[in-house]
């Protein structure tokens, strides 16, 4: 079960629940994977996210939540995934 106080988000994907969490390690992985230098550049990059970017971010957030998943194999609607990603960032910076 996701702990909102710790910034975790539960994402229902393909009949299972995946816990997402923006940790420092996940943030570093996302910055590196998207080629963003710093939080300001990352914010701009996330505003024009592609499907491959969403998969990369989901994978990093799942690792942060203690999950070992292949984000490409997750059966989740893109809009639902994007909302969960946005919520994980919102909770992390609240």
Phi, psi and omega in degrees: 000135181287140179255101183299330179296331178268002179089010181281150179230135176267129177241120176279121184216113176060038178084007176225162178256127178250129178270127178251141177206131178273097176264172177299319178297318178296318179298316179297318179296319180293313178303312181296313182296328180265358179069031181263136178254089178101167185293323180297314179294323179296316178302316179296319181293321180292333179289344177235047184289139173262171180300318179297324178295317180299319178296318179298314180295316178301316180299316180294317180293324177295317176301317178299330178271005177085017182255140174252095183228155171267108185298333179290328182278348180296134178264089181216142179293141181304320180296320178294319178297316180297320178296319179294319177298312180300318180294322178297318177293317180300314181293324181293327184255012180283000000 
